[in-house]
Structures are given as structure tokens and as C-alpha cells.
Amino acid sequence: MSLRVLVCNDLPIVLDGLRSLIEAEPDMLVIGTTDSGMEAIMMARAQRPDVVVTGLDLQGINGTEMIRRLLREPGETPPRVVALAMNDDDETLVSLLHLGVNGVLVRGATGQELSAAVRSAAKGQTTLAPQIATRLVDWYRRDSRGRSEALRIPTEEITARERQVLTLLAHGHSTEEVAEQLSIGVTTVRTHLYRLRCKLDVRDRVQLVSLAYRAGLIQSA
């Protein structure tokens, strides 16, 4: 039986290319394509793909938010997800892994790597581009605080608004998107993030998100 794949990307030329690469595989079938985050969720509900291959810059809601909602859908087991992270900064990668994706590929990935990632995802395995795996290992080695220290952070000092900002940030939203969703100014969001970094004694957003997950301030999808 062919693996049923839903393909999502905001660029038509990339969308067509992904479809062609996947359909060239004898054991895969593209059941649909879309450039819209909301449409991707509706198509997944209706057509029940085995794997969703998606970029992160979708129309409407972004790819990270689409993945979060898709993997929290009630009812049947959600599809596996392979994310194409063109913006491969550490913050994006940490967020994707916490969301529960089964694969992360970056610019320069080959058709063979894509098809291998889809097959692995369908089996419930996780595939990371080699450069991503190396960076994540290095990053976690540098982050020497560990879970035990994370559990000792002053969570009682974190306000409800700061938790809201932190949760949206962990779900892949930009500073501007956080401000829009919470109906506050961008400067106010930056102030909340600065205070959070001070309270949790971290240097940047990547450490902030990772420490918050480990301390239970926010939950994985």
C-alpha cells in the first residue's frame, strides 16, 4: 500500500517540485497540495494522510502553528510530520522538536533524503538532517544546567502574561505575532522577554524556550 502524503508550501515552484519528487517514488502517493495552513488542517481531517510534508511559511497560520494544531487534533492518530525548515535557527529547530515532528530537513536536502525522511516518519521514526543533529547535540552539550536545575527556577515569579508570551514564542510565533495575538505592543513583548530572561538567568530565546519546557512552564503539543 502506498504512503499517503499531503504536501504544503507557500511557494508554487517548491510545491510542484516536492510533489514531483514524492510522486516519483513507487511507494508514495500525493493526496493533495496546499499553500494554506488552515486548508492543510482541513485536508488532513478529510483525507487522513500518513505523512504531512510542510514548509513553515504558509498562508494564513504559519507552518509551526499548523503543526501544533494538527498534532493536537482529537480523535484518530494524527499524521506524521516532516518539516522543511528554510530558517534553520536553533529556536525554530527546538520548537519543532518539542512539537513532535518526525523529521526536519533544511535547504539543500536532496530528493533521496526527502523520500527517506517520509518513509521513516511513516514508521514513527525521527529523521534529522545531519547538520541539524550535530548542532542540536552541540547545543545541548553547552546547556549544562540540566533538568534538576530547571526544576529549581523561580516559577512563582513568572506572571500569567509572561507565561502567555512564552507559550506563543515556543509555538513558533515571532515577536510581532505575539503582540498581535495578545493585543499588546511589540515593545511590551520585548520587555516581557527581557524580564523572563533575567528571571530564568538565560542568554537568549533558545535557552529560554528549552528551560521553560523542562521546568514545566509550558507543555509540548
C-alpha positions as YAML, in Angstrom:
chain: A
units: angstrom
residues:
- id: 1
  name: MET
  ca: [0.00, 0.00, 0.00]
- id: 2
  name: SER
  ca: [1.31, 3.45, -0.93]
- id: 3
  name: LEU
  ca: [2.14, 6.02, 1.72]
- id: 4
  name: ARG
  ca: [-0.38, 8.84, 1.51]
- id: 5
  name: VAL
  ca: [1.38, 12.22, 1.62]
- id: 6
  name: LEU
  ca: [0.00, 15.74, 1.96]
- id: 7
  name: VAL
  ca: [2.40, 18.45, 0.74]
- id: 8
  name: CYS
  ca: [2.30, 22.06, 2.00]
- id: 9
  name: ASN
  ca: [4.41, 25.01, 0.89]
- id: 10
  name: ASP
  ca: [3.77, 28.68, 0.19]
- id: 11
  name: LEU
  ca: [5.89, 28.80, -2.99]
- id: 12
  name: PRO
  ca: [4.21, 27.22, -6.06]
- id: 13
  name: ILE
  ca: [7.50, 26.22, -7.68]
- id: 14
  name: VAL
  ca: [8.64, 24.46, -4.48]
- id: 15
  name: LEU
  ca: [5.22, 22.87, -4.03]
- id: 16
  name: ASP
  ca: [5.32, 21.46, -7.57]
- id: 17
  name: GLY
  ca: [8.88, 20.25, -7.09]
- id: 18
  name: LEU
  ca: [8.07, 18.46, -3.85]
- id: 19
  name: ARG
  ca: [5.05, 16.82, -5.44]
- id: 20
  name: SER
  ca: [7.12, 15.59, -8.39]
- id: 21
  name: LEU
  ca: [9.86, 14.21, -6.14]
- id: 22
  name: ILE
  ca: [7.40, 12.33, -3.94]
- id: 23
  name: GLU
  ca: [5.27, 11.02, -6.79]
- id: 24
  name: ALA
  ca: [8.42, 9.61, -8.45]
- id: 25
  name: GLU
  ca: [8.65, 7.15, -5.56]
- id: 26
  name: PRO
  ca: [6.74, 3.91, -6.31]
- id: 27
  name: ASP
  ca: [5.56, 3.51, -2.73]
- id: 28
  name: MET
  ca: [4.21, 7.06, -2.25]
- id: 29
  name: LEU
  ca: [1.07, 8.89, -3.32]
- id: 30
  name: VAL
  ca: [0.49, 12.65, -3.03]
- id: 31
  name: ILE
  ca: [-3.14, 13.03, -1.96]
- id: 32
  name: GLY
  ca: [-3.13, 16.83, -2.10]
- id: 33
  name: THR
  ca: [-1.15, 20.06, -2.01]
- id: 34
  name: THR
  ca: [-1.81, 23.43, -0.42]
- id: 35
  name: ASP
  ca: [-0.13, 26.71, 0.45]
- id: 36
  name: SER
  ca: [-2.52, 27.40, 3.37]
- id: 37
  name: GLY
  ca: [-2.06, 26.35, 6.99]
- id: 38
  name: MET
  ca: [-5.80, 26.16, 7.72]
- id: 39
  name: GLU
  ca: [-6.51, 24.29, 4.48]
- id: 40
  name: ALA
  ca: [-3.78, 21.81, 5.39]
- id: 41
  name: ILE
  ca: [-5.58, 21.03, 8.66]
- id: 42
  name: MET
  ca: [-8.92, 20.59, 6.88]
- id: 43
  name: MET
  ca: [-7.37, 18.39, 4.18]
- id: 44
  name: ALA
  ca: [-5.68, 16.25, 6.83]
- id: 45
  name: ARG
  ca: [-9.01, 15.80, 8.61]
- id: 46
  name: ALA
  ca: [-10.79, 14.77, 5.43]
- id: 47
  name: GLN
  ca: [-8.14, 12.67, 3.70]
- id: 48
  name: ARG
  ca: [-6.15, 11.21, 6.60]
- id: 49
  name: PRO
  ca: [-2.63, 11.28, 5.13]
- id: 50
  name: ASP
  ca: [0.08, 9.08, 6.60]
- id: 51
  name: VAL
  ca: [2.64, 11.89, 6.41]
- id: 52
  name: VAL
  ca: [2.45, 15.67, 6.02]
- id: 53
  name: VAL
  ca: [5.46, 17.33, 4.38]
- id: 54
  name: THR
  ca: [5.34, 21.05, 5.11]
- id: 55
  name: GLY
  ca: [7.26, 24.28, 4.91]
- id: 56
  name: LEU
  ca: [6.93, 26.80, 7.74]
- id: 57
  name: ASP
  ca: [5.93, 29.96, 5.83]
- id: 58
  name: LEU
  ca: [2.36, 29.03, 4.91]
- id: 59
  name: GLN
  ca: [-0.50, 31.38, 4.10]
- id: 60
  name: GLY
  ca: [-2.82, 32.25, 6.99]
- id: 61
  name: ILE
  ca: [-1.43, 30.48, 10.04]
- id: 62
  name: ASN
  ca: [2.25, 29.62, 9.75]
- id: 63
  name: GLY
  ca: [3.60, 26.11, 9.43]
- id: 64
  name: THR
  ca: [4.66, 25.84, 13.06]
- id: 65
  name: GLU
  ca: [1.19, 26.73, 14.30]
- id: 66
  name: MET
  ca: [-0.38, 24.39, 11.74]
- id: 67
  name: ILE
  ca: [1.79, 21.54, 13.01]
- id: 68
  name: ARG
  ca: [0.88, 22.32, 16.62]
- id: 69
  name: ARG
  ca: [-2.85, 22.24, 15.86]
- id: 70
  name: LEU
  ca: [-2.59, 19.20, 13.61]
- id: 71
  name: LEU
  ca: [-0.78, 17.10, 16.20]
- id: 72
  name: ARG
  ca: [-3.34, 18.06, 18.86]
- id: 73
  name: GLU
  ca: [-6.36, 17.09, 16.76]
- id: 74
  name: PRO
  ca: [-8.79, 14.94, 18.78]
- id: 75
  name: GLY
  ca: [-9.89, 11.51, 17.64]
- id: 76
  name: GLU
  ca: [-7.75, 9.33, 15.40]
- id: 77
  name: THR
  ca: [-3.96, 9.19, 15.47]
- id: 78
  name: PRO
  ca: [-2.58, 12.35, 13.80]
- id: 79
  name: PRO
  ca: [-0.35, 12.06, 10.72]
- id: 80
  name: ARG
  ca: [3.41, 12.09, 10.99]
- id: 81
  name: VAL
  ca: [5.08, 15.37, 10.04]
- id: 82
  name: VAL
  ca: [8.26, 16.16, 8.13]
- id: 83
  name: ALA
  ca: [9.12, 19.87, 8.34]
- id: 84
  name: LEU
  ca: [11.19, 21.80, 5.81]
- id: 85
  name: ALA
  ca: [12.94, 24.48, 7.84]
- id: 86
  name: MET
  ca: [14.41, 27.04, 5.49]
- id: 87
  name: ASN
  ca: [15.05, 29.27, 8.52]
- id: 88
  name: ASP
  ca: [17.17, 26.77, 10.41]
- id: 89
  name: ASP
  ca: [17.95, 28.83, 13.52]
- id: 90
  name: ASP
  ca: [18.22, 26.98, 16.82]
- id: 91
  name: GLU
  ca: [15.00, 28.48, 18.18]
- id: 92
  name: THR
  ca: [12.97, 27.13, 15.25]
- id: 93
  name: LEU
  ca: [14.56, 23.68, 15.49]
- id: 94
  name: VAL
  ca: [13.98, 23.36, 19.24]
- id: 95
  name: SER
  ca: [10.34, 24.40, 18.82]
- id: 96
  name: LEU
  ca: [9.77, 21.87, 16.02]
- id: 97
  name: LEU
  ca: [11.20, 19.01, 18.05]
- id: 98
  name: HIS
  ca: [9.13, 19.94, 21.10]
- id: 99
  name: LEU
  ca: [6.03, 19.98, 18.90]
- id: 100
  name: GLY
  ca: [6.70, 16.36, 17.96]
- id: 101
  name: VAL
  ca: [7.67, 16.37, 14.28]
- id: 102
  name: ASN
  ca: [9.20, 13.19, 12.90]
- id: 103
  name: GLY
  ca: [11.64, 14.84, 10.55]
- id: 104
  name: VAL
  ca: [13.38, 18.15, 9.92]
- id: 105
  name: LEU
  ca: [15.13, 18.89, 6.63]
- id: 106
  name: VAL
  ca: [16.85, 22.13, 5.63]
- id: 107
  name: ARG
  ca: [17.71, 23.90, 2.38]
- id: 108
  name: GLY
  ca: [19.92, 21.74, 0.24]
- id: 109
  name: ALA
  ca: [18.18, 18.47, 1.13]
- id: 110
  name: THR
  ca: [18.08, 16.00, -1.77]
- id: 111
  name: GLY
  ca: [15.11, 14.11, -3.14]
- id: 112
  name: GLN
  ca: [16.58, 10.92, -1.71]
- id: 113
  name: GLU
  ca: [16.79, 12.50, 1.75]
- id: 114
  name: LEU
  ca: [13.18, 13.67, 1.45]
- id: 115
  name: SER
  ca: [11.83, 10.25, 0.49]
- id: 116
  name: ALA
  ca: [13.88, 8.57, 3.23]
- id: 117
  name: ALA
  ca: [12.50, 11.06, 5.79]
- id: 118
  name: VAL
  ca: [8.92, 10.36, 4.66]
- id: 119
  name: ARG
  ca: [9.41, 6.60, 4.97]
- id: 120
  name: SER
  ca: [11.00, 6.94, 8.40]
- id: 121
  name: ALA
  ca: [8.25, 9.26, 9.59]
- id: 122
  name: ALA
  ca: [5.57, 6.79, 8.47]
- id: 123
  name: LYS
  ca: [7.23, 4.21, 10.74]
- id: 124
  name: GLY
  ca: [7.23, 6.63, 13.67]
- id: 125
  name: GLN
  ca: [10.96, 7.23, 13.47]
- id: 126
  name: THR
  ca: [12.66, 10.62, 13.62]
- id: 127
  name: THR
  ca: [14.98, 11.89, 10.89]
- id: 128
  name: LEU
  ca: [17.14, 14.97, 11.23]
- id: 129
  name: ALA
  ca: [19.39, 16.47, 8.58]
- id: 130
  name: PRO
  ca: [22.99, 15.67, 9.64]
- id: 131
  name: GLN
  ca: [23.90, 19.32, 10.19]
- id: 132
  name: ILE
  ca: [20.83, 19.77, 12.42]
- id: 133
  name: ALA
  ca: [21.64, 16.71, 14.52]
- id: 134
  name: THR
  ca: [25.21, 17.95, 15.02]
- id: 135
  name: ARG
  ca: [24.07, 21.44, 16.01]
- id: 136
  name: LEU
  ca: [21.49, 20.16, 18.46]
- id: 137
  name: VAL
  ca: [23.97, 17.83, 20.13]
- id: 138
  name: ASP
  ca: [26.46, 20.68, 20.46]
- id: 139
  name: TRP
  ca: [23.79, 22.99, 21.79]
- id: 140
  name: TYR
  ca: [22.60, 20.55, 24.48]
- id: 141
  name: ARG
  ca: [26.19, 19.88, 25.50]
- id: 142
  name: ARG
  ca: [26.69, 23.61, 26.02]
- id: 143
  name: ASP
  ca: [23.48, 23.82, 28.02]
- id: 144
  name: SER
  ca: [24.89, 22.38, 31.24]
- id: 145
  name: ARG
  ca: [22.08, 23.36, 33.56]
- id: 146
  name: GLY
  ca: [20.14, 20.09, 33.28]
- id: 147
  name: ARG
  ca: [16.62, 19.21, 34.36]
- id: 148
  name: SER
  ca: [17.33, 19.25, 38.09]
- id: 149
  name: GLU
  ca: [18.35, 22.89, 37.98]
- id: 150
  name: ALA
  ca: [15.43, 23.70, 35.70]
- id: 151
  name: LEU
  ca: [13.07, 22.42, 38.36]
- id: 152
  name: ARG
  ca: [14.53, 24.88, 40.87]
- id: 153
  name: ILE
  ca: [13.83, 28.01, 38.85]
- id: 154
  name: PRO
  ca: [11.51, 30.58, 40.50]
- id: 155
  name: THR
  ca: [8.32, 29.68, 38.63]
- id: 156
  name: GLU
  ca: [6.23, 31.56, 41.16]
- id: 157
  name: GLU
  ca: [7.80, 34.78, 39.89]
- id: 158
  name: ILE
  ca: [6.54, 34.21, 36.34]
- id: 159
  name: THR
  ca: [3.38, 36.23, 35.70]
- id: 160
  name: ALA
  ca: [0.37, 34.97, 33.74]
- id: 161
  name: ARG
  ca: [1.16, 37.37, 30.90]
- id: 162
  name: GLU
  ca: [4.78, 36.22, 30.77]
- id: 163
  name: ARG
  ca: [3.57, 32.62, 30.51]
- id: 164
  name: GLN
  ca: [1.32, 33.61, 27.60]
- id: 165
  name: VAL
  ca: [4.23, 35.29, 25.81]
- id: 166
  name: LEU
  ca: [6.47, 32.30, 26.49]
- id: 167
  name: THR
  ca: [3.90, 29.80, 25.21]
- id: 168
  name: LEU
  ca: [3.35, 31.68, 21.95]
- id: 169
  name: LEU
  ca: [7.09, 32.03, 21.48]
- id: 170
  name: ALA
  ca: [7.56, 28.28, 21.98]
- id: 171
  name: HIS
  ca: [4.91, 27.61, 19.36]
- id: 172
  name: GLY
  ca: [6.97, 29.41, 16.76]
- id: 173
  name: HIS
  ca: [5.40, 32.89, 16.75]
- id: 174
  name: SER
  ca: [7.51, 35.95, 16.08]
- id: 175
  name: THR
  ca: [7.60, 38.94, 18.42]
- id: 176
  name: GLU
  ca: [5.19, 40.77, 16.13]
- id: 177
  name: GLU
  ca: [2.77, 37.81, 16.01]
- id: 178
  name: VAL
  ca: [2.83, 37.51, 19.81]
- id: 179
  name: ALA
  ca: [2.00, 41.20, 20.10]
- id: 180
  name: GLU
  ca: [-0.90, 40.85, 17.66]
- id: 181
  name: GLN
  ca: [-2.37, 37.78, 19.36]
- id: 182
  name: LEU
  ca: [-2.20, 39.35, 22.82]
- id: 183
  name: SER
  ca: [-3.25, 42.83, 21.62]
- id: 184
  name: ILE
  ca: [-0.18, 44.45, 23.13]
- id: 185
  name: GLY
  ca: [2.70, 46.42, 21.68]
- id: 186
  name: VAL
  ca: [5.87, 44.89, 20.25]
- id: 187
  name: THR
  ca: [7.90, 46.85, 22.79]
- id: 188
  name: THR
  ca: [5.82, 45.35, 25.59]
- id: 189
  name: VAL
  ca: [6.50, 41.84, 24.28]
- id: 190
  name: ARG
  ca: [10.23, 42.57, 24.21]
- id: 191
  name: THR
  ca: [10.03, 43.86, 27.77]
- id: 192
  name: HIS
  ca: [8.33, 40.63, 28.89]
- id: 193
  name: LEU
  ca: [11.02, 38.57, 27.16]
- id: 194
  name: TYR
  ca: [13.78, 40.61, 28.76]
- id: 195
  name: ARG
  ca: [12.25, 40.10, 32.21]
- id: 196
  name: LEU
  ca: [11.85, 36.37, 31.57]
- id: 197
  name: ARG
  ca: [15.50, 36.04, 30.57]
- id: 198
  name: CYS
  ca: [16.52, 37.88, 33.73]
- id: 199
  name: LYS
  ca: [14.27, 35.79, 35.99]
- id: 200
  name: LEU
  ca: [15.41, 32.50, 34.45]
- id: 201
  name: ASP
  ca: [19.03, 33.60, 34.01]
- id: 202
  name: VAL
  ca: [19.36, 32.66, 30.34]
- id: 203
  name: ARG
  ca: [21.11, 34.43, 27.47]
- id: 204
  name: ASP
  ca: [18.75, 34.01, 24.54]
- id: 205
  name: ARG
  ca: [15.34, 32.82, 23.36]
- id: 206
  name: VAL
  ca: [16.52, 29.29, 22.56]
- id: 207
  name: GLN
  ca: [17.66, 28.69, 26.13]
- id: 208
  name: LEU
  ca: [14.52, 30.42, 27.40]
- id: 209
  name: VAL
  ca: [12.19, 28.08, 25.48]
- id: 210
  name: SER
  ca: [14.15, 24.93, 26.31]
- id: 211
  name: LEU
  ca: [14.39, 25.73, 30.02]
- id: 212
  name: ALA
  ca: [10.69, 26.61, 30.15]
- id: 213
  name: TYR
  ca: [9.76, 23.23, 28.65]
- id: 214
  name: ARG
  ca: [11.97, 21.35, 31.09]
- id: 215
  name: ALA
  ca: [10.62, 23.28, 34.06]
- id: 216
  name: GLY
  ca: [7.03, 22.64, 33.06]
- id: 217
  name: LEU
  ca: [6.18, 26.29, 32.43]
- id: 218
  name: ILE
  ca: [4.84, 25.26, 29.02]
- id: 219
  name: GLN
  ca: [3.81, 21.89, 27.65]
- id: 220
  name: SER
  ca: [4.73, 20.09, 24.44]
- id: 221
  name: ALA
  ca: [1.87, 19.64, 22.00]
...
